[in-house]
Every structure is written in structure tokens, then in C-alpha cells.
Amino acid sequence: MATRGSDHSLADEGAAAAMRANPLLALTEFRKLAEALTELHDLGAQHRNLVPASVLADLVDDTPRLWLARVEMSALIGNLLR
């Protein structure tokens, strides 16, 4: 799993507004998030803190992208040791 940071999350009005402005993009990005969560769950990992602030947003381009952040390392390590 790779991580990267961002100055924006869905808790920010700018990111939320970008998603509201383009409903098709919002659905596409949320589908990707749901698929990522499904993969984590299939591996036995859980996010454990899924809130708007843990969904980061890249607002640099005209096409914002979303990704999951704050996946707890303790949860990942615990799942690896099982």
C-alpha cells in the first residue's frame, strides 16, 4: 500500500464543492473508494476511521481525484500477523 498526502479532503468545502459540481465524477470516484475498501476487507484489513477528513482529494487538475488516507498501521500489522 502506498500513501501520499494532500492539502485537501472531503471535509474541505473546496473538495466537496468540486464533487457536487460534477455528479458523474463524484460517482466514479466514490465507486473507486468502495472498490478499495472491498479489497482492504477481502485482505482482512479494516479502515476503522472512515470520515470525510480521511478521504483525501487532489484538486490540482480540472478532474479531482479521491483516495483513502489514515489507514491505521496497527490494523494492518495486526491483520498481517494473523
mmCIF file of the C-alpha atoms, coordinates in Angstrom:
data_MODEL
# 
_entry.id   MODEL 
# 
loop_
_atom_site.group_PDB 
_atom_site.id 
_atom_site.type_symbol 
_atom_site.label_atom_id 
_atom_site.label_alt_id 
_atom_site.label_comp_id 
_atom_site.label_asym_id 
_atom_site.label_entity_id 
_atom_site.label_seq_id 
_atom_site.pdbx_PDB_ins_code 
_atom_site.Cartn_x 
_atom_site.Cartn_y 
_atom_site.Cartn_z 
_atom_site.occupancy 
_atom_site.B_iso_or_equiv 
_atom_site.pdbx_formal_charge 
_atom_site.auth_seq_id 
_atom_site.auth_comp_id 
_atom_site.auth_asym_id 
_atom_site.auth_atom_id 
_atom_site.pdbx_PDB_model_num 
ATOM 1  C CA . MET A 1 1  ? 0.000   0.000   0.000   1.00 0.00 ? 1  MET A CA 1 
ATOM 2  C CA . ALA A 1 2  ? 1.350   3.390   -0.954  1.00 0.00 ? 2  ALA A CA 1 
ATOM 3  C CA . THR A 1 3  ? 0.340   6.576   0.718   1.00 0.00 ? 3  THR A CA 1 
ATOM 4  C CA . ARG A 1 4  ? 0.589   10.193  -0.220  1.00 0.00 ? 4  ARG A CA 1 
ATOM 5  C CA . GLY A 1 5  ? -0.592  13.364  1.354   1.00 0.00 ? 5  GLY A CA 1 
ATOM 6  C CA . SER A 1 6  ? -2.815  16.182  0.257   1.00 0.00 ? 6  SER A CA 1 
ATOM 7  C CA . ASP A 1 7  ? -3.800  19.616  1.431   1.00 0.00 ? 7  ASP A CA 1 
ATOM 8  C CA . HIS A 1 8  ? -7.473  18.794  0.767   1.00 0.00 ? 8  HIS A CA 1 
ATOM 9  C CA . SER A 1 9  ? -10.026 16.267  1.989   1.00 0.00 ? 9  SER A CA 1 
ATOM 10 C CA . LEU A 1 10 ? -13.762 15.826  1.616   1.00 0.00 ? 10 LEU A CA 1 
ATOM 11 C CA . ALA A 1 11 ? -14.067 17.712  4.897   1.00 0.00 ? 11 ALA A CA 1 
ATOM 12 C CA . ASP A 1 12 ? -12.944 20.825  2.979   1.00 0.00 ? 12 ASP A CA 1 
ATOM 13 C CA . GLU A 1 13 ? -15.626 22.836  1.231   1.00 0.00 ? 13 GLU A CA 1 
ATOM 14 C CA . GLY A 1 14 ? -13.498 23.093  -1.924  1.00 0.00 ? 14 GLY A CA 1 
ATOM 15 C CA . ALA A 1 15 ? -13.263 19.333  -2.400  1.00 0.00 ? 15 ALA A CA 1 
ATOM 16 C CA . ALA A 1 16 ? -16.911 18.770  -1.558  1.00 0.00 ? 16 ALA A CA 1 
ATOM 17 C CA . ALA A 1 17 ? -17.936 21.565  -3.943  1.00 0.00 ? 17 ALA A CA 1 
ATOM 18 C CA . ALA A 1 18 ? -15.843 20.038  -6.724  1.00 0.00 ? 18 ALA A CA 1 
ATOM 19 C CA . MET A 1 19 ? -17.674 16.732  -6.272  1.00 0.00 ? 19 MET A CA 1 
ATOM 20 C CA . ARG A 1 20 ? -21.096 18.421  -6.192  1.00 0.00 ? 20 ARG A CA 1 
ATOM 21 C CA . ALA A 1 21 ? -20.262 20.350  -9.364  1.00 0.00 ? 21 ALA A CA 1 
ATOM 22 C CA . ASN A 1 22 ? -19.681 17.122  -11.290 1.00 0.00 ? 22 ASN A CA 1 
ATOM 23 C CA . PRO A 1 23 ? -22.019 14.334  -10.078 1.00 0.00 ? 23 PRO A CA 1 
ATOM 24 C CA . LEU A 1 24 ? -20.753 11.804  -12.633 1.00 0.00 ? 24 LEU A CA 1 
ATOM 25 C CA . LEU A 1 25 ? -17.173 12.339  -11.484 1.00 0.00 ? 25 LEU A CA 1 
ATOM 26 C CA . ALA A 1 26 ? -18.299 12.061  -7.858  1.00 0.00 ? 26 ALA A CA 1 
ATOM 27 C CA . LEU A 1 27 ? -19.994 8.707   -8.528  1.00 0.00 ? 27 LEU A CA 1 
ATOM 28 C CA . THR A 1 28 ? -16.943 7.427   -10.389 1.00 0.00 ? 28 THR A CA 1 
ATOM 29 C CA . GLU A 1 29 ? -14.581 8.436   -7.583  1.00 0.00 ? 29 GLU A CA 1 
ATOM 30 C CA . PHE A 1 30 ? -16.828 7.009   -4.863  1.00 0.00 ? 30 PHE A CA 1 
ATOM 31 C CA . ARG A 1 31 ? -17.079 3.731   -6.782  1.00 0.00 ? 31 ARG A CA 1 
ATOM 32 C CA . LYS A 1 32 ? -13.274 3.569   -6.746  1.00 0.00 ? 32 LYS A CA 1 
ATOM 33 C CA . LEU A 1 33 ? -13.267 4.222   -2.995  1.00 0.00 ? 33 LEU A CA 1 
ATOM 34 C CA . ALA A 1 34 ? -15.821 1.453   -2.453  1.00 0.00 ? 34 ALA A CA 1 
ATOM 35 C CA . GLU A 1 35 ? -13.705 -0.945  -4.517  1.00 0.00 ? 35 GLU A CA 1 
ATOM 36 C CA . ALA A 1 36 ? -10.615 -0.014  -2.482  1.00 0.00 ? 36 ALA A CA 1 
ATOM 37 C CA . LEU A 1 37 ? -12.493 -0.670  0.767   1.00 0.00 ? 37 LEU A CA 1 
ATOM 38 C CA . THR A 1 38 ? -13.688 -4.009  -0.601  1.00 0.00 ? 38 THR A CA 1 
ATOM 39 C CA . GLU A 1 39 ? -10.105 -5.001  -1.382  1.00 0.00 ? 39 GLU A CA 1 
ATOM 40 C CA . LEU A 1 40 ? -8.979  -3.999  2.113   1.00 0.00 ? 40 LEU A CA 1 
ATOM 41 C CA . HIS A 1 41 ? -11.802 -6.029  3.660   1.00 0.00 ? 41 HIS A CA 1 
ATOM 42 C CA . ASP A 1 42 ? -11.034 -9.022  1.431   1.00 0.00 ? 42 ASP A CA 1 
ATOM 43 C CA . LEU A 1 43 ? -7.478  -8.914  2.794   1.00 0.00 ? 43 LEU A CA 1 
ATOM 44 C CA . GLY A 1 44 ? -8.826  -8.845  6.335   1.00 0.00 ? 44 GLY A CA 1 
ATOM 45 C CA . ALA A 1 45 ? -7.953  -5.188  6.933   1.00 0.00 ? 45 ALA A CA 1 
ATOM 46 C CA . GLN A 1 46 ? -10.359 -2.507  8.041   1.00 0.00 ? 46 GLN A CA 1 
ATOM 47 C CA . HIS A 1 47 ? -10.055 1.255   7.784   1.00 0.00 ? 47 HIS A CA 1 
ATOM 48 C CA . ARG A 1 48 ? -11.649 1.865   11.218  1.00 0.00 ? 48 ARG A CA 1 
ATOM 49 C CA . ASN A 1 49 ? -11.895 5.644   10.834  1.00 0.00 ? 49 ASN A CA 1 
ATOM 50 C CA . LEU A 1 50 ? -13.747 6.407   7.611   1.00 0.00 ? 50 LEU A CA 1 
ATOM 51 C CA . VAL A 1 51 ? -14.829 10.043  7.822   1.00 0.00 ? 51 VAL A CA 1 
ATOM 52 C CA . PRO A 1 52 ? -14.730 12.871  5.250   1.00 0.00 ? 52 PRO A CA 1 
ATOM 53 C CA . ALA A 1 53 ? -11.343 14.005  6.606   1.00 0.00 ? 53 ALA A CA 1 
ATOM 54 C CA . SER A 1 54 ? -9.834  10.585  5.810   1.00 0.00 ? 54 SER A CA 1 
ATOM 55 C CA . VAL A 1 55 ? -10.804 10.821  2.129   1.00 0.00 ? 55 VAL A CA 1 
ATOM 56 C CA . LEU A 1 56 ? -8.125  12.993  0.560   1.00 0.00 ? 56 LEU A CA 1 
ATOM 57 C CA . ALA A 1 57 ? -8.642  14.956  -2.631  1.00 0.00 ? 57 ALA A CA 1 
ATOM 58 C CA . ASP A 1 58 ? -6.315  16.129  -5.382  1.00 0.00 ? 58 ASP A CA 1 
ATOM 59 C CA . LEU A 1 59 ? -7.736  19.406  -6.668  1.00 0.00 ? 59 LEU A CA 1 
ATOM 60 C CA . VAL A 1 60 ? -4.789  20.443  -8.857  1.00 0.00 ? 60 VAL A CA 1 
ATOM 61 C CA . ASP A 1 61 ? -6.314  19.344  -12.160 1.00 0.00 ? 61 ASP A CA 1 
ATOM 62 C CA . ASP A 1 62 ? -9.732  20.043  -13.600 1.00 0.00 ? 62 ASP A CA 1 
ATOM 63 C CA . THR A 1 63 ? -10.549 16.440  -12.661 1.00 0.00 ? 63 THR A CA 1 
ATOM 64 C CA . PRO A 1 64 ? -10.321 15.989  -8.865  1.00 0.00 ? 64 PRO A CA 1 
ATOM 65 C CA . ARG A 1 65 ? -9.296  12.549  -7.616  1.00 0.00 ? 65 ARG A CA 1 
ATOM 66 C CA . LEU A 1 66 ? -10.064 10.960  -4.237  1.00 0.00 ? 66 LEU A CA 1 
ATOM 67 C CA . TRP A 1 67 ? -8.156  8.375   -2.205  1.00 0.00 ? 67 TRP A CA 1 
ATOM 68 C CA . LEU A 1 68 ? -8.244  6.821   1.239   1.00 0.00 ? 68 LEU A CA 1 
ATOM 69 C CA . ALA A 1 69 ? -5.932  8.040   3.957   1.00 0.00 ? 69 ALA A CA 1 
ATOM 70 C CA . ARG A 1 70 ? -5.344  7.356   7.631   1.00 0.00 ? 70 ARG A CA 1 
ATOM 71 C CA . VAL A 1 71 ? -5.465  3.599   7.346   1.00 0.00 ? 71 VAL A CA 1 
ATOM 72 C CA . GLU A 1 72 ? -4.279  2.614   10.793  1.00 0.00 ? 72 GLU A CA 1 
ATOM 73 C CA . MET A 1 73 ? -0.940  0.829   10.718  1.00 0.00 ? 73 MET A CA 1 
ATOM 74 C CA . SER A 1 74 ? -1.850  -1.137  13.837  1.00 0.00 ? 74 SER A CA 1 
ATOM 75 C CA . ALA A 1 75 ? -4.816  -2.608  11.992  1.00 0.00 ? 75 ALA A CA 1 
ATOM 76 C CA . LEU A 1 76 ? -2.661  -3.526  9.007   1.00 0.00 ? 76 LEU A CA 1 
ATOM 77 C CA . ILE A 1 77 ? 0.083   -5.084  11.124  1.00 0.00 ? 77 ILE A CA 1 
ATOM 78 C CA . GLY A 1 78 ? -2.429  -6.954  13.251  1.00 0.00 ? 78 GLY A CA 1 
ATOM 79 C CA . ASN A 1 79 ? -4.042  -8.376  10.148  1.00 0.00 ? 79 ASN A CA 1 
ATOM 80 C CA . LEU A 1 80 ? -0.671  -9.430  8.723   1.00 0.00 ? 80 LEU A CA 1 
ATOM 81 C CA . LEU A 1 81 ? 0.224   -11.305 11.903  1.00 0.00 ? 81 LEU A CA 1 
ATOM 82 C CA . ARG A 1 82 ? -2.969  -13.360 11.944  1.00 0.00 ? 82 ARG A CA 1 
# 
